[in-house]
Amino acid sequence: MNKQNLIIYDFIELFSILNEIKNNLNFNLLNVSKKEFDELKFDHLNNFLIIAKKKVPNLNNQIILNNYPLKISKIIETININFLKNRFVEQSEIDLGFYKLNLNSRKIFDDKNELNLTEKEADIIIFLKKSENPVSIDKLQTEVWGHSSKLETHTVETHIYRLRKKISNKFNNNNFIQSTKFGYNIK
């Protein structure tokens, strides 16, 4: 696993202290001045936090240290907690191409819209996303609902129909869940 990156923004005193104990830290240190900050390419940095004396506008993942005196152990604890929170958020979202699915809130969203899903709808999307091939009705019935595939029911088709309709109404996308002769898949 890559180490996380702590960007210390215009706070040379903190950088000096953390740099002295960097061998005991589980994150990389990057000292950045105001001038260097504007040139920093965030897309090249994975898993980062910014720590500063004042809030940097238009950026997430910030820790502001402005209550003095500070205990170094408390600062390191705060940094580690924030890295854990970021990792949790990253792991709770599934990339679906045009959309993302937040597993905690059960919302599917794009840049403009979001749609609440039922637990079963989220389960269907997750199962279809994980499958490389189209999934048959029997397999969905067995794996998502836990029913015997020999049961005569239209539960899967009904749920897929309603889910397609919700996605079409919210995102104007009629092709998100595809139907083939082999089953359903997500495009």
C-alpha positions, 0 to 999 in steps of 0.5 A: 500500500502506498504511504499517504502524503501530508502536505504541510502548507506554509508551516515550516515550524511544523514541518521541521518538527515532523521531519525530525521524527519522520521515521516513526510516521506512517505518512510522507511529508511534503513542505510547500510554500504559498508560491509552490502550492499553486504549482502543485499537481494534486492528481499526481499525489495519491491519498493526501491531506493538507495541514495549514494554519489557515483554511486554503480555499476550494480544497478538501482534506484539510486540517487547520491548526490554529489553537495553540499550544499544540501537542505533537502526539495530538497532531499526529493522532488527528492526521492519522484519524483524517487519513483513516476517514479518507480511506473509508470514504474512498472504499465506500464508493464504487465507480460505475462509469458515468456514476458513482454509488455510495455504499453508506448512503445508498445513493447513485450520483453523477456531477449533477444529480443523485438518486436514493436507492433501496438496499436491494437496488444497491445490491443488484447494481453491486452484483451486476458491476462485479460480474464480468459477464451478463447475469441470468435472472436465476443467478440474481434470484439466487445470489441477491435474494437468496431464493432457489432458482427453481421458484417461479417468480418475477421479483428480479424482472420487477426490481430491474424494471423499477430500477431502470425507470428510476435511473431513466427518470433521474439521469435520462439514461435508458442504457445503464442496465442492459438486457441480453439473451444471457442476462443483465449487465451494466454498461 
